[in-house]
């Protein structure tokens, strides 16, 4: 968990603002008892998580692919090759939807803008260091055009079918109700 108290508070505000803006159908599924809080997410989303990332083609057709994701500082980071179709989509149309679904017990859905990370960006060294430590090699060594991205979410919800049971099974204690 790399999040500061301010980052957790910012994430909580985003979660608090997102669910009320959702459809009645979604709110009937992700209700108060099934909604994950920022503190839950930063505790649950450690390590690599498989993400479904949806981009859009120039013709407006959706495309989805699975990517490795790491939740850092209250948002997702992910990577792909610069030769991948999704890299072209993100360069031209950075709006994305990102989902992590872990069976029926946990899900996080996000919409926002993907921004490519560069060496000159604040947090670059820490993000690259995290990825390198996790995989045992720098993602930049995986190919000539590897790109790292950060999601700038404008909407996010977290779901747990049985929140308290999930946290207990995952060994997460001390979460406020």
Secondary structure as a PSIPRED ss2 file (coil, helix, strand):
# PSIPRED VFORMAT (PSIPRED V4.0)

   1 X C   1.000  0.000  0.000
   2 X C   1.000  0.000  0.000
   3 X C   1.000  0.000  0.000
   4 X C   1.000  0.000  0.000
   5 X H   0.000  1.000  0.000
   6 X H   0.000  1.000  0.000
   7 X H   0.000  1.000  0.000
   8 X H   0.000  1.000  0.000
   9 X H   0.000  1.000  0.000
  10 X H   0.000  1.000  0.000
  11 X H   0.000  1.000  0.000
  12 X H   0.000  1.000  0.000
  13 X H   0.000  1.000  0.000
  14 X H   0.000  1.000  0.000
  15 X H   0.000  1.000  0.000
  16 X H   0.000  1.000  0.000
  17 X H   0.000  1.000  0.000
  18 X H   0.000  1.000  0.000
  19 X H   0.000  1.000  0.000
  20 X H   0.000  1.000  0.000
  21 X C   1.000  0.000  0.000
  22 X C   1.000  0.000  0.000
  23 X C   1.000  0.000  0.000
  24 X H   0.000  1.000  0.000
  25 X H   0.000  1.000  0.000
  26 X H   0.000  1.000  0.000
  27 X H   0.000  1.000  0.000
  28 X H   0.000  1.000  0.000
  29 X H   0.000  1.000  0.000
  30 X C   1.000  0.000  0.000
  31 X C   1.000  0.000  0.000
  32 X H   0.000  1.000  0.000
  33 X H   0.000  1.000  0.000
  34 X H   0.000  1.000  0.000
  35 X E   0.000  0.000  1.000
  36 X C   1.000  0.000  0.000
  37 X C   1.000  0.000  0.000
  38 X H   0.000  1.000  0.000
  39 X H   0.000  1.000  0.000
  40 X H   0.000  1.000  0.000
  41 X H   0.000  1.000  0.000
  42 X H   0.000  1.000  0.000
  43 X H   0.000  1.000  0.000
  44 X H   0.000  1.000  0.000
  45 X C   1.000  0.000  0.000
  46 X C   1.000  0.000  0.000
  47 X C   1.000  0.000  0.000
  48 X E   0.000  0.000  1.000
  49 X E   0.000  0.000  1.000
  50 X E   0.000  0.000  1.000
  51 X E   0.000  0.000  1.000
  52 X E   0.000  0.000  1.000
  53 X E   0.000  0.000  1.000
  54 X E   0.000  0.000  1.000
  55 X E   0.000  0.000  1.000
  56 X E   0.000  0.000  1.000
  57 X C   1.000  0.000  0.000
  58 X C   1.000  0.000  0.000
  59 X C   1.000  0.000  0.000
  60 X C   1.000  0.000  0.000
  61 X C   1.000  0.000  0.000
  62 X E   0.000  0.000  1.000
  63 X E   0.000  0.000  1.000
  64 X E   0.000  0.000  1.000
  65 X E   0.000  0.000  1.000
  66 X E   0.000  0.000  1.000
  67 X E   0.000  0.000  1.000
  68 X E   0.000  0.000  1.000
  69 X E   0.000  0.000  1.000
  70 X E   0.000  0.000  1.000
  71 X E   0.000  0.000  1.000
  72 X E   0.000  0.000  1.000
  73 X C   1.000  0.000  0.000
  74 X C   1.000  0.000  0.000
  75 X E   0.000  0.000  1.000
  76 X E   0.000  0.000  1.000
  77 X E   0.000  0.000  1.000
  78 X E   0.000  0.000  1.000
  79 X E   0.000  0.000  1.000
  80 X E   0.000  0.000  1.000
  81 X E   0.000  0.000  1.000
  82 X C   1.000  0.000  0.000
  83 X C   1.000  0.000  0.000
  84 X C   1.000  0.000  0.000
  85 X H   0.000  1.000  0.000
  86 X H   0.000  1.000  0.000
  87 X H   0.000  1.000  0.000
  88 X H   0.000  1.000  0.000
  89 X H   0.000  1.000  0.000
  90 X H   0.000  1.000  0.000
  91 X H   0.000  1.000  0.000
  92 X H   0.000  1.000  0.000
  93 X C   1.000  0.000  0.000
  94 X C   1.000  0.000  0.000
  95 X E   0.000  0.000  1.000
  96 X E   0.000  0.000  1.000
  97 X E   0.000  0.000  1.000
  98 X E   0.000  0.000  1.000
  99 X E   0.000  0.000  1.000
 100 X E   0.000  0.000  1.000
 101 X E   0.000  0.000  1.000
 102 X E   0.000  0.000  1.000
 103 X C   1.000  0.000  0.000
 104 X C   1.000  0.000  0.000
 105 X C   1.000  0.000  0.000
 106 X E   0.000  0.000  1.000
 107 X E   0.000  0.000  1.000
 108 X E   0.000  0.000  1.000
 109 X E   0.000  0.000  1.000
 110 X E   0.000  0.000  1.000
 111 X E   0.000  0.000  1.000
 112 X E   0.000  0.000  1.000
 113 X E   0.000  0.000  1.000
 114 X E   0.000  0.000  1.000
 115 X E   0.000  0.000  1.000
 116 X E   0.000  0.000  1.000
 117 X C   1.000  0.000  0.000
 118 X C   1.000  0.000  0.000
 119 X C   1.000  0.000  0.000
 120 X C   1.000  0.000  0.000
 121 X C   1.000  0.000  0.000
 122 X C   1.000  0.000  0.000
 123 X C   1.000  0.000  0.000
 124 X H   0.000  1.000  0.000
 125 X H   0.000  1.000  0.000
 126 X H   0.000  1.000  0.000
 127 X H   0.000  1.000  0.000
 128 X H   0.000  1.000  0.000
 129 X H   0.000  1.000  0.000
 130 X H   0.000  1.000  0.000
 131 X H   0.000  1.000  0.000
 132 X H   0.000  1.000  0.000
 133 X H   0.000  1.000  0.000
 134 X H   0.000  1.000  0.000
 135 X H   0.000  1.000  0.000
 136 X C   1.000  0.000  0.000
 137 X C   1.000  0.000  0.000
 138 X C   1.000  0.000  0.000
 139 X H   0.000  1.000  0.000
 140 X H   0.000  1.000  0.000
 141 X H   0.000  1.000  0.000
 142 X C   1.000  0.000  0.000
 143 X C   1.000  0.000  0.000
 144 X C   1.000  0.000  0.000
 145 X C   1.000  0.000  0.000
 146 X E   0.000  0.000  1.000
 147 X E   0.000  0.000  1.000
 148 X E   0.000  0.000  1.000
 149 X E   0.000  0.000  1.000
 150 X E   0.000  0.000  1.000
 151 X E   0.000  0.000  1.000
 152 X E   0.000  0.000  1.000
 153 X E   0.000  0.000  1.000
 154 X E   0.000  0.000  1.000
 155 X E   0.000  0.000  1.000
 156 X E   0.000  0.000  1.000
 157 X E   0.000  0.000  1.000
 158 X E   0.000  0.000  1.000
 159 X E   0.000  0.000  1.000
 160 X E   0.000  0.000  1.000
 161 X C   1.000  0.000  0.000
 162 X C   1.000  0.000  0.000
 163 X H   0.000  1.000  0.000
 164 X H   0.000  1.000  0.000
 165 X H   0.000  1.000  0.000
 166 X H   0.000  1.000  0.000
 167 X H   0.000  1.000  0.000
 168 X H   0.000  1.000  0.000
 169 X H   0.000  1.000  0.000
 170 X C   1.000  0.000  0.000
 171 X C   1.000  0.000  0.000
 172 X C   1.000  0.000  0.000
 173 X C   1.000  0.000  0.000
 174 X C   1.000  0.000  0.000
 175 X C   1.000  0.000  0.000
 176 X C   1.000  0.000  0.000
 177 X C   1.000  0.000  0.000
